[in-house]
């Protein structure tokens, strides 16, 4: 299951990078910035989880399913969070407002979805480190 998780995470990374490259080549950048920011969040979250899985051993199907579910929560919440942050330049340009008024329009969304994105990653780190420490102690004895 660990291999499946890594393959899913790396596939999301590659697909997001390809979609971002296509969007960058085709786009009117202020209008495409929310999508670019959201795709960048998918790449960053996927790489972070993949590195976490590579560095920490977690045996068992339950733990890997938990990590996969936490990963899905992180990518969904991170996608919305970064997409909302990407709206700031578009809002500034389309409505002729400054940075702070444009940021004031999206801060609730950023907080609402940013906390679950970061929290689920922190929970995965805590779980995998605790699990790795438990595996190390039993193997030393």
C-alpha positions in Angstrom: 0.0 0.0 0.0 2.9 2.3 0.6 4.0 1.9 -3.0 0.4 2.7 -4.2 0.4 5.8 -2.1 3.8 7.0 -3.5 2.6 6.2 -7.1 -0.6 8.2 -6.5 1.3 11.1 -5.0 3.9 11.2 -7.7 1.2 10.9 -10.5 -0.6 13.9 -9.0 2.7 15.8 -9.0 3.4 15.0 -12.7 -0.1 15.7 -13.9 -0.2 19.0 -12.0 3.1 20.0 -13.4 2.1 19.2 -16.9 -1.2 21.0 -16.5 0.6 24.0 -15.1 3.1 24.1 -18.0 0.2 24.0 -20.5 -1.6 26.7 -18.6 1.5 28.8 -18.5 2.1 28.5 -22.2 -1.5 29.2 -23.2 -2.6 31.7 -20.6 -3.5 35.3 -19.9 -1.7 35.2 -16.6 -3.9 37.3 -14.3 -6.9 35.2 -15.2 -5.0 31.9 -15.0 -3.2 32.7 -11.8 -5.7 31.0 -9.4 -5.4 27.8 -11.3 -1.6 28.0 -11.4 -1.6 28.6 -7.6 -3.9 25.7 -7.1 -1.8 23.4 -9.2 1.3 24.5 -7.4 -0.4 23.6 -4.1 -1.0 20.1 -5.5 2.6 19.7 -6.4 3.9 20.9 -3.1 1.5 18.8 -1.0 2.2 15.7 -3.1 5.9 16.1 -2.8 5.7 16.8 0.9 3.7 13.7 1.5 5.8 11.5 -0.8 9.0 12.7 1.1 7.2 11.9 4.4 6.4 8.4 3.3 9.9 7.8 2.0 11.5 8.9 5.2 9.2 7.2 7.7 8.2 3.5 7.7 4.6 2.8 8.5 3.7 -0.8 8.1 0.1 -2.0 7.9 -2.8 -1.3 5.7 -4.7 0.9 8.3 -1.8 3.3 8.6 -1.4 3.7 4.9 -5.1 4.2 4.3 -5.0 6.9 7.0 -2.1 8.6 5.3 -3.9 8.4 1.9 -7.1 9.9 3.5 -5.1 12.7 5.1 -3.3 13.3 1.8 -6.7 13.7 0.1 -7.9 16.2 2.7 -4.7 18.1 2.3 -4.8 18.3 -1.5 -8.5 19.3 -1.6 -8.1 22.0 1.1 -4.8 23.2 -0.3 -6.3 23.4 -3.8 -9.0 25.7 -2.5 -6.7 27.7 -0.3 -4.1 28.5 -3.0 -6.8 29.0 -5.6 -8.3 31.6 -3.4 -4.9 33.3 -2.8 -4.5 33.3 -6.6 -7.6 35.4 -6.9 -6.0 38.3 -5.2 -4.1 39.7 -8.3 -7.2 39.2 -10.4 -9.4 41.0 -7.9 -6.8 43.8 -7.8 -6.8 44.2 -11.5 -10.5 43.7 -12.2 -11.9 45.9 -9.4 -9.1 48.4 -9.3 -8.4 47.9 -5.5 -5.2 47.6 -3.6 -3.6 44.5 -2.1 -5.2 44.6 1.3 -8.8 45.2 0.1 -8.4 42.3 -2.3 -6.9 40.1 0.4 -9.7 41.1 2.7 -12.1 39.4 0.3 -10.5 35.9 0.5 -8.9 35.7 4.0 -11.9 33.7 5.4 -11.6 31.1 2.7 -7.9 30.9 3.1 -8.2 30.3 6.9 -11.2 28.0 6.6 -9.4 25.7 4.2 -5.8 26.3 5.2 -6.2 25.0 8.7 -7.4 21.5 7.6 -4.7 21.4 4.9 -1.9 22.1 7.4 -3.6 20.2 10.2 -4.0 17.0 8.2 -0.3 17.1 7.2 0.7 17.7 10.8 -1.4 14.7 11.8 0.2 12.6 9.2 3.7 13.7 10.4 2.8 12.9 14.0 1.3 9.5 13.1 4.2 8.4 10.9 6.9 9.6 13.3 5.2 7.9 16.3 4.8 4.8 14.2 8.5 4.9 13.0 9.7 5.3 16.6 7.6 2.4 17.7 9.0 0.2 15.0 12.6 1.3 15.9 12.1 0.4 19.5 10.9 -3.1 18.8 13.6 -3.8 16.4 16.4 -2.8 18.8 15.4 -5.1 21.5 
